[in-house]
């Protein structure tokens, strides 16, 4: 790979700077010669009033901003391979898009920096202009240089590997932070548009988990009709089946549930179906996040709900097992009393003086079964809490 080290000032990089507020991305710099966010780049994620401000504060303090990496095209133009977050933050500040808070918490814009304007504009940044021999080398290089700072995630990496018209259209729909549908999507999907979380979920649903294969197959498509339609069908199905929105709906396996249960007529008797859901949510002993999977599956697998409370039979088995072993060893049948080593280290408690406990906490995924259960004296069980 050919490479050449160049020096650019902030003024040069920001000459002709163009920023799209709608798409929240820097478009061009170096008077149009530099494409700041090419198709394979991830979204701009520094527009939070913190990370973008830190870039400007670093310049004001004289701190180095690190190397920039540009991909040099055959026509002499450049694409940012690494550094788009920094360049976009600099461009936004110089063009007056945001201010940094001073010691009085008052925003200070570039026009207010009378004493520092020249310092900012004349700050020099080092940039490698490189010419990879193939698109594969370009993508490998992109992944390597982007391991620093905020590391690229799996979907950002997929976007880079499969850049083309399909990714461009998909990002415009699902990765646009100004999309009015995000609030509704967030009822079912956890994440951020600019980190590709909604796009990744849409792709997971339509591809039945085979995202990479799907993106390779559709890379050069000039529409995202199938992706968008399937995504809307899944969300519409959720709203038809479950009439009450709940926080437990977020990040369920909705794509899988839609595939497996959309043709089950019983779930469309919404009155009866949702009455069952309401009764289950009223039971604090069970894992509420598993209710949707349980009811969609016909309530056939009670173990899915992972009941929180040990039943009397389980308690009796645990008590008898521990008590027999404790008497043989001459120690307390409460393991924590033994560990504590005080007056009760050899006390045999009655079953009424003990409570069943999850060795691995139920809230952390510990099952309510004999393998994960033990009896503790009431005091030690209450002390343990959710550890």
PyMOL commands that set and color helices and strands:
alter all, ss='L'
color gray80, all
select helices_A, chain A and resi 10-13+30-32+51-60+84-94+110-112+117-122+135-145+154-161+165-174+182-185+193-195+197-207+211-218+225-241+247-249+254-261+265-268+270-281+288-296+302-305+312-329+335-340+351-353+362-364+370-372+378-384
alter helices_A, ss='H'
color red, helices_A
select strands_A, chain A and resi 2-9+18-20+25-29+34-35+68-72+78-82+100-101+107-108+124-131+354-358+373-377
alter strands_A, ss='S'
color yellow, strands_A
deselect
rebuild
show_as cartoon
